[in-house]
Amino acid sequence: MRLLLIGAPGAGKGTQAQRIADHFGLVHISSGDLLRKHVAEDTATGRSVRAYMDRGDLVPDAVVLDMLRKPVIAAAAAGGYVLDGFPRTVEQAQQAYGVAKELGVAVQLAVFLEVPREELVSRIVARGLSSGRTDDTREVVENRLAVYEQQTSPILDYYRRRERLISVNGNRPVDEVTWSVVVQLQRARRALDKQ
């Protein structure tokens, strides 16, 4: 199974992606974690993306696509993946689909975690205080949410048209969200198996 998890910053994508990956025996790939790792290790990629991340802006498509290619191919070969944090725009989704389809590793299902804006802000600011993440200040959060609303929201229509989009209320306790996602994915997986 090849899944994409969509949601605003603070929606719980990382937490849910890991739980879904564990449940279905998939590999969790987080574009944000990979980018932060490159920044922390001061790689060439890290140096080129640091300023974008510090502002809360989107990292250029070519950089992210290049960074994700090997992990996605490896995960697909190992039985599937849950990708969170990419794509974030319709253009990225179209590019990624073109590349992934050629390689036979394209996303089959997209899961959208819906969480109200006020809840997102409070979650992210709290996360920043506890984790020390420099991109979790209120100012950066407001910019990240504005960028998300402007550029990422249209991606929902794209996935609704192209593959199956599963929407889940992400403003509930973590276990309830996981249970809801797993139940809907099991149903969707049965439908995929019949195709």
N, C-alpha and C positions, 0 to 999 in steps of 0.2 A: 504494500500500500504506500502511495506517495501523496503526502498531505502538505497543505500550506495552511498556516495559522495566521489570520489577519486580525488586527485589533490596534487601537490607539496605544501610544506609549502608556504603560501602567495598567493595561487591560488584563495582564496576567499571562501573556503569551509564553514567556519562558517557563513559568511554573506548569502551565497546562501542557505545553509541548513535551516537557520531560515526562509528565505523568502518562500522556498518551503514548509516547515512545516506549516507556516501560511496559505499559499494558499490552501493546500490540507487537512488541519485539522489534521496534523500529529504531533508527538512529535519529537523535535530535540534533539539528543543525541550526544554530542561532547566528544570523549575520552580525548582529550587534556584539555578541560575545567574541566572534572571530575578529571583528574590527578593533574592539577594545584590547584584545590580546596583541594584535599587531602594534597598536599604539604603545602598550606597556613594554613590549619587547623592542620598541624603537626600530622596527623594520622599515624598509623603503615604503611599503604600503602604509604603515602606521604614520610615518612622517607626512605622507601626502594627504592623509585624511584627518589628522588631528584638528586642524582649524575648523573644518566642517562640523565635526562632532562637538567641539567646544561651543559652537554657536547654536547647535541643535538643528543644523541644516542637513539635507540629504547628501550623502557621499555620492560622487559621480558613478553612473551606471556601469561604465566599463570596468572600474576598479572592483566593484562588488561582484559583478558577473565573473570576472577573472578569478577572484578570491574563492568563490563558491563552486566553481567547476569541478575541481578534484573531489572535495567532500561529498558533493551530490552524486557524482558518478560512483564513488566507492560505496555510499550508503544504499543507492539503488541496487547495486550488485549484492549487497548484504541482506536484501529483503525489503528495503523501503526506508523512507525518511519522513520526519516532521520538520518542515522548514519554517522558521519564524523570523520576521523582520525584513523579509525580501520576498517578492517585489513590493515596492511601495508606490509605484505609479503605473498607469496603464501602459506607458511606453516600456518600462522595465518588464512588465508582465509579458508583453508581446515579444520583446527581445529574448527573454528567458525561455518562453515557450518555443520559439523558433530553434534555439540552441538545444534545449532539452528534448524536443521531439526528435530531432536528428539523431541524438544520442540514445533515444529510447528511455529517457528518465523523466518525462514530463509529469507535472502534478496531475493527480486524478481527482482529488477532492479538496475544496477549500472550506475552512471553518472560520467563522467570524465571531469574535467575542465582543458582544455589545456591552458597553459600560458608560454611564452618564459622565459628562465632562467634569463636573464638580468632584465626583468620586475619583476620577483619574488624577486630577491635580493633587488632591490630598494623599492619595497612594504614593505618587511619585516623590512628592516633597518628603514624606515620611521615609521612603526608601533611601533618599539621598542623605537624610540625617543619620540613618542607621548604617548605611554602607560606605558613606564617604564618596559616592560617585559624583564626579564634578559636573556631569551633565544633568543632574537632578535638582538644580536650584529652581526657584519659582520662575525667574525670568526666562531661563532656558526651557523650562517645561511649557510655559505659555507659548513660546515660539515653536517648540516641537509639536504641540497640539494644533497650532494654526497651520503649520506645514502639513501635518497629517490630514486635517480636515480639507484643506485645499487640494492636495495631491493624491492622497490615499483613498479617500472615500469613493471617488469614481471607479476604483478598482473592483468594488463590490459588484457593480453592474457588469463589469467585464467578466468576472468569474461566474456570475449568475447566468450569463449567456453561454459561456464556453464550457464550463463543467458544472458539476453539482456544487452549490454553495449551501453550507449548513450554518444557520445563525443560532447562537446560543446566548442566553442572558448571562453575562459574566459578572453581574453585580449581585452575586450570592456567595455563600461560603465556598471555599476552594473545592471541598469534596463534592458538593452538589453540582458545581460547574463540570468537574471531571466526569461524574456519573452521567450527566446529560450529554456531554460530548461523546463518551464511549458508546452509549446506547444508540445515538444517531449515526455514529460511524459504523457500528455493527450492522445496522439496517442498510446503510448505503453500500457497505462492502458486499452484502448479500446481493444487492441489485447489480453491482459491478461484476460479481462472479457469474451472474446469469447472462451477461452480454457476450 
